[in-house]
Amino acid sequence: MIVSETAEKIKKMEIRGAGRIARAAAVALRDHALALRAPSNAAFRQEMEKAAGTLVSTRPTAVSLPNAVHLVMAGLDGAATMEEARVAVVQRADTFIQSSQHAVEKIAEFGARHIRDGDTILTHCNSEVALGCIIAAHRGGKDIEVFATEVRPRNQGHITIKTLNDAGIKTNFIVDSAVRSFINDVDLVIVGADAVSVNGAVVNKIGTSQVAHTAAEARVNVLVAAETYKFAPRTVIGELIQIEERPGSEVLPDEIARTLPNVTVRNPAFDVTPAEFIDLIITEQGAIPPQMAYIIIREYLGWEIKEFQ
Ligand code: RUB
């Protein structure tokens, strides 16, 4: 797929979820590198950088996107010729895609071990890694039940219940505001992440922090499933993760909004759950307390990693 098509699909949320967005960007850069005809190595680099910029500017919150783009684009560094640069980008993109898929499988395996036979699990939004843990526990023979939220305004919960239904898992579908009413029936909360900050705070779909806060009050453990490439290196140097605010029309139709001139619709797509409301973050390298996020950034992303911007 060409870069502009992938970028458009990410913007419109036809491709969504932090892991899928990152892999789609890697595929787009690989295909672009393969197809690109440029008069010189410098021109090739310039075109690739333009493509990388287009992809990174699609959605601002999921740090997996700039992390993946950076990993792939680092193939251009030190390439003496255009052909070397092309090969390096293709190799790095393929490596990232494979390691991302491997990470999703590893997290499912590790996360499933935290789910006991007879557990009821609550999940919010649609995270392939969080669902991976739940499905792995079910496939491992554990008798489990799930509460899945609706996820206003974009209804990602509909994708979640379809996946759970198809996997044969008993599922309860609830509106977002019903979490507190059911939290005492829940043994464990599992969600995904768009970004993990150096202080262990997790950025995920709007409403996650309310779920985690409710779980903490009810003494229900909260697990976050997050590949290491969802940790945000630039938070080490004090940068904050930008929370995407989407159009108000996703919440209230424009024709109604127009009749209410004193009303402003606010539509942040993500929120921040502080480390104190999270028990463990499950990565492909193993489970860590959120307070150890710094170690993941140092050991697995490295100080030298720069988010492409
Ligand atoms: C998706 C979302 C998901 C994370 C993790 O938001 O918040 O929980 O991206 O997903 P949106 P995954 O629908 O706005 O992209 O585990 O699939 O990477």
Residues whose N, C-alpha, C, O or C-beta is under 5 A from the ligand:
A	BS01	RUB	R16 G17 A18 G19 R20 H124 C125 N126 S127 E128 V129 A130 Q156 G192 A193 D194 N204 K205
